[in-house]
Amino acid sequence: MSHYPNLLRPLDLGHTVLKNRVLMGSMHTNLEERGDWNRVAEFYATRARGGVGLMVTGGIAPNPEGGVFPGAGGLYSDKDMAHHRMVTDRVHEAGGKIAMQILHAGRYAYGPDCVSASAVKSPISPFPPKELDEEGIEKQIADIAATAGRAKEAGYDGVEIMGSEGYFLNQFLVTHTNKRTDRWGGSYENRMRLPIEVVRRVRETVGKDFIVIFRLSMIDLIPNGSTFDEVVQLAQEVEKAGASIINTGIGWHEARVPTIATSVPRRAFAWVTQKLMGKVSIPVITSNRINTPEVAEQVLAEGCADMVSMARPFLADPDFVAKAEAGRGDLIAPCIACNQACLDHTFQGKVSSCLVNPKAAFETEIVVEKAQTVKTVAIVGAGPAGLSTAITAAERGHKVTVFDRAGEIGGQLNMAKQVPGKEEFWGLVDWFRAMVAELEIEVRLDTTATAEMLEGFDEVVIATGVTPRDPQIPGQDHAKVLSYIDVLRHKAPVGDRVAVIGAGGIGFDVSEFLVTGESPTENLPDWMREWGVTDPAENRSGLAPEGPQPEPAIREVTLLQRKAEKPGKRLGKTTGWIHRASLQMKKVQMKAGVNYERIDDEGLHISFGEARERPEVIVCDNVILCAGQLSERSLADALEAKGVACHVIGGADVAAELDAKRAIDQGVRLAAGL
C-alpha cells in the first residue's frame, strides 16, 4: 500500500496520463544563458529519473522585449530549436514529461525595450515600459503563440503560459498597472481579454493533444489587484479558451508580503487554491511552501487541489518522488526555503543551485561516483561542512568516522533552528541524522579529537567551525554581557531591555529570537495577521485593509553595528527585506556607525562617527555580543605541525556569518574528489 496514495495517483489528462500528482514547478536557473545545453538537459533528466510526474522549465522568452533581461533564454530560431530538442530528448529517455514555460516579463523585463499595458514603471526595475498600441499587442500574442508552436516542434509535452507573479499578462489584468481606456483596459472583461486571447491562440497553434497550463495569480497581494470573483471569472474563461490545467501563482514580485521564504508557514496558500476547486472542470494545481510528501499528501487529501507544484524541493533532492514511493521520506533532502543559493543566485545572475544540495544545476561538474580505492576518512566537526563531507564520502564507499566534542550532530544549525521563522532547520538536522544512520557512518560525539587520534587515517578533514570574535569593548566581562551562543544554544535568561552588538545575520537572528513569543511560522492565522494577508473574496488582492498586525514584541531591543551603513544591507538579496521589515514591525531600534565606548551597570555607552560624537547610553538589562566570528583552526595547526596533511573546510577555513551554503558546497566538492 502506498504511503502517499493521493500524491502518487496518476492524473489522466485525456490525451496523456501523468504518472503522479507531482509537478516540478518552474525555476529560472540561469543555465540556459550559459550556453551549455548538455548541462541544461542533465539538470532536467536527473529530475525525470527521480520520478516527478511533470516538469516545467524556467521561463523562456517569446521575444527579446519579453525576456527577463537582455540575452535571456528564448526559443526564436532553428538553433534554439536544436538546443531545446536536446533537453526534451534527454528527459524522454529518462522516462519523464516536460513542459516549457513561456514567460513574457512585461515591465519586469530589465531592459530599455520593455513593454506593458501602460507606461507604469515597476518599483523593482529602473526601466519604464512602453505602452503597447494595438499592433504591438497583436505582435505579443502572435509571438507567444508561435513560441508555443516551436515548443511542440522541439519535443515538449506542453507549455505553461505565465500569467501570474506580476508578469506581462498579469499587468493587463489589474488597474494597478493597466490604465488603458481602449478594448484592452477599463472593465474587467476588457482587462482579461489579453490572457484569454493568448490561451486561445496557443491552443489553436498546438492542437488538442498538447498540455497547456495557465499560471493564474490567485492572490495578487498588491494594491488594486484582482478580487477573487475576478480570479474565478478568469479561470473559467481560460478553461473555455483551451487550457488543460490551471496552476496557482501567489503574489507579485513587488508585493511586500513574503510568499516562499523559510519564515512563511508550510502550505500557506493552499486554502486560496481550494477556493477555486469546483469552479472549473480542469485540474487545478496548488503551490508555495510545500516541501515534504506528508504536506503534499495532506493538501491533496483535503481537496485543496488536484495536483501539487513543488519547485525548490527538486533542487534539494531530485529523487524526491522515488524516495516517497519507496516509503523513505526521511531520506529526502529537505528544501529549507532559505533562498540563499536559488533565488539569491537567480537575481544576481549566477547559476541557481541549492544550499542543501550543491550538485543541483552542477550535475555535470560535481559527479559523485564510487571510489576506485576505499579510504578511511576522519572528519572533525559534525556541523554542515563536516556532515556533507561525510555523507558524500560514504556514498562513494569510503569508511568515514566523524568526531565532535558536542553531544549532538548539527553544529551551528542547532542554534539557527531556535530562531523563529527558521523552524525548517530542525528538518535539515533530522535529515543529516537519517543519512548518517543509513550510510552507517561512525559518529563519535562528546569527543575532542587530537592530532594523535587522527594519525592513522588516509584522509583528515577539519570542519571545526568558528569561535565568536572578541569585540574588545571595555566592560565586556560585566555580568549582563552574553554571547549569541549563550542565548541560542544555552538558553541563558535574558532581561526585558536588550542591546545586540552586531547587525549581521546573527544579530538579526538573535533579535528575532528575543522579540518573538510564539512563532507565527507555526501558526498560519497569526502569520497572516502579522503580514496583513486576508481572503481575496473579502478584500481585493488579499490585503487586509488594516494592514500588518504583528504581535507586540516581548522585549525592547536595540540592534547596533559599527559600519556606517543601513543595518541588514548585506543580508540575502531576496530575504533581507523580510528580516528588516519583521524587526521594524516589532519596533526594534537600529543604530549604525556606532562606537562601543564601554559597558557598565547603567548599560551600553556608545558614540557615533570618527569624532566619537553624540554620546548616548543604551539602558539595558543585557548586552548580547554578535560581533562576528574567527576560524577555529587550532587542530589544523597542530596537525600541520606534526606533518599530517589535512583538508580545512567550512568556518574553519573562512569565518563568515555561519555560511552553511559555502560550508556544504566545500564539503560535497571535497568528498567527490577524495
Salt bridges, closest charged atoms under 4 A:
GLU33 OE1 - HIS28 NE2 3.36
GLU42 OE2 - ARG49 NH2 2.37
GLU42 OE1 - ARG90 NH1 2.95
GLU65 OE2 - LYS139 NZ 2.85
ASP89 OD1 - ARG85 NH1 3.67
ASP113 OD1 - LYS130 NZ 3.98
GLU134 OE2 - ARG183 NH2 2.57
GLU138 OE2 - ARG201 NH2 2.70
ASP143 OD2 - LYS139 NZ 2.62
ASP157 OD2 - HIS92 NE2 2.86
GLU160 OE1 - ARG215 NH1 3.62
GLU165 OE2 - ARG215 NH2 3.13
ASP182 OD2 - ARG180 NH2 2.77
GLU197 OE2 - ARG200 NH2 2.54
GLU197 OE2 - ARG201 NH1 3.31
GLU204 OE2 - ARG200 NH1 3.32
GLU230 OE2 - ARG191 NH2 3.96
GLU230 OE1 - ARG540 NH1 3.40
GLU237 OE2 - LYS240 NZ 3.15
GLU254 OE1 - ARG107 NH2 2.71
GLU254 OE2 - HIS176 NE2 3.21
GLU302 OE1 - ARG267 NH2 2.75
ASP317 OD2 - LYS323 NZ 2.67
ASP330 OD2 - ARG328 NH2 3.07
GLU363 OE2 - ARG47 NH1 2.82
GLU365 OE2 - ARG669 NH1 2.73
GLU424 OE1 - ARG266 NH2 2.91
GLU424 OE2 - ARG289 NH2 2.82
ASP430 OD1 - ARG433 NH1 2.89
GLU438 OE1 - ARG328 NH1 3.23
GLU442 OE2 - ARG444 NE 2.91
GLU452 OE2 - LYS642 NZ 3.59
GLU455 OE2 - LYS642 NZ 3.37
GLU459 OE2 - LYS375 NZ 2.75
GLU459 OE1 - HIS647 NE2 2.82
ASP509 OD2 - LYS422 NZ 2.80
ASP526 OD1 - ARG529 NH2 2.25
ASP535 OD2 - LYS275 NZ 3.11
GLU565 OE2 - ARG570 NE 2.63
GLU597 OE2 - ARG612 NE 2.87
ASP600 OD2 - ARG598 NE 3.51
ASP600 OD2 - HIS605 NE2 2.84
ASP601 OD1 - HIS478 NE2 2.62
GLU602 OE1 - HIS605 NE2 3.75
GLU616 OE2 - LYS591 NZ 3.30
ASP621 OD1 - ARG497 NH2 3.30
GLU640 OE2 - ARG633 NH2 3.98
ASP659 OD2 - ARG662 NE 3.70
ASP665 OD2 - ARG669 NE 3.06
